[in-house]
Amino acid sequence: MPLASHRLDLLLVPVEPEEQRDIAPLAALGEAQGWWTGTAPGPHANRLGVGPFAAVRGEVSQKPRLYANGLGGFRVQCGACDAPAARALGRSMALGRGLGVPEVRCDACGVRASAAALTYAPPAAFACAAWTLVDVASAHLDPEASALITHAWGAWRLIARRVA
């Protein structure tokens, strides 16, 4: 049986799945605060509250992609009846690859909904942009850092991802 990875990444993604968002303001904020320098931790990285981290990385795509836990996977449930929906999500994602957030039909109740409306555990999200803090020590951002990020980048959510 594989062991859980010691590496934990934190991803900051916009709340709205289809929203096109530039990562430049977030990169500039982190540089100005001394949280990072380029892709490396900066002199004030500890002020983020995530403990030491290895690197930062930003990405932007034209179509939303799923940001979720890697190692150990995640559970997916229908938002209408709470039935397991991983199989239905997998089918929808395979059919709609590269076309945006797929629509999923629940096998149990038949309700059709956006894949973004399903319930994921641990949390997952579809987004067109992500800012990743690589190999963090803690999954919690400092409240002051969170407020500064929201002011510079707009509404966002935090996704924790274990990586093999």
N, C-alpha and C positions, 0 to 999 in steps of 0.2 A: 504494500500500500504506500503510495507517495506521501511524503511529508509536506505539510503546509509550508509555503514559501515564507521566507523572512522579509521579502520585499513587498512593500505597500506603496502604491501610487495614489495620489489624490488628484482628481480631475475636477476642474471648475468648468461648467458648461452652462450656456444660456438656458433659461427656463423654457423658452418657446422653441420647440424642435426645428421649425423651418426658418427661424430667424438667422439672417446672414449677419455675422458680427465680426468686426475687425479685432484682431488680438493686439494690435499696436498700442492702444491705450493701456492695456494691462501690462504689456512688456515695459512701457515707459514708466508706469507707476512703480513697478517692482524695482526698476533701476534707480528711480528717484528716492525711494524709501531705503535703498540699500539691501533689499531682500535678495536680489540676484544681480549678477553682472554678466550680461550675455546669457549663456545657458548654465552658468555655475552659481552656486550660492554666493551671496554678497556678504559684506561685513556686518549687516544687521539681519541676517537670515533668521536668527532666533526670534525676532519680533513677529514672525508669522505665527508662531505658536505650535508648529508641527514638529519641532525638534530639528535635529540635523537632517538635511536632505542632500541627495546626490546631484540633482540637476533640475532644470525646468525645460519644458518643451511646449511649444504652441503649434496648433494645427487648425486649418480652415478647409472646409470642403464645400462644394456647390450643393450637394444633397446631404440630408441628415444621415448620420451613421449611429449605430448603437454603441454607447459607452457603458460597459458593464464589468462586473467582476470576471477575472480570467480564470485563475486557479480555483477549482472547487465549484465553478459555475454559479448559477442563480436560479431561484424559483420564479415562475411566472404564473399569475392567476388572472382569470377573467374578472374584469371590474364589475360585472353584473351579478355573477353567481358564485364567484370565488373558486370555481373549478380550475384544476391545472390547465394551463394554456401554452406550455412550452412547445408541444408538438404543432399546434396551430400556428404559433409564432414562427417556428422554423419553416413551415410550408410557405407562409406568406412572405417571409424574408427571401426565400429561394426564388419564388416567382417574381418578386418585385425588386430584385437586386439592382441598386443604383437608381431607383425611381423615387426615392423619398421614404417617408414613414409609411409602412404598409398598413393595410386594413386587415384585421384578423377576425375570423369567424370562430366563435367558441364552439367546440365539439359537443359540449354538454347542453348549452341553452340556445345556441344558434344566433346569439346577439353578435352583430358586427360592430367593431369599434377600431379606432386607431390603435396601433401598437403602442403609442405613447400613453394611452389611457389604461393600459394593463397595469397590474400591481406586480412589482419586482422586489424580490428579497434575496440578497441585499439590494438597495436601490440601484436603478439603472436609468439611463435617459438617452433619448435621441437628440442629437444636436449637430449643427453645422460648424461649430467651433469648440475647441477645448484647450485649456491651459493645464498642463500636467506638472505636478510636483512629484519628482521621481524619488522613490525609496525614502519615504518620510518615516519618522519615528512615532508620530501621533496622527490620529485621524481628525483632529479638531483644530480649526483655525482660530487665532486670537480674535475676539470680538471687534477690536479696533481695526485690525487688518481687514476683517470681513466688511466692515463699514466703508473703509477706503476703497476696496475692490468694487463694491456695489456703486459707490459714487462715480468711479472712473469707468466702469464696464457695464453697468445696468444689472438687472435681476439675473441671478445665477443660482445654480445648485451644486452641491458637492457630491461626487461619486467616488467611493473608495474601491480600488481594484487591486487584488492580490495577483501577482505576476510570477510565473514559474521561472 
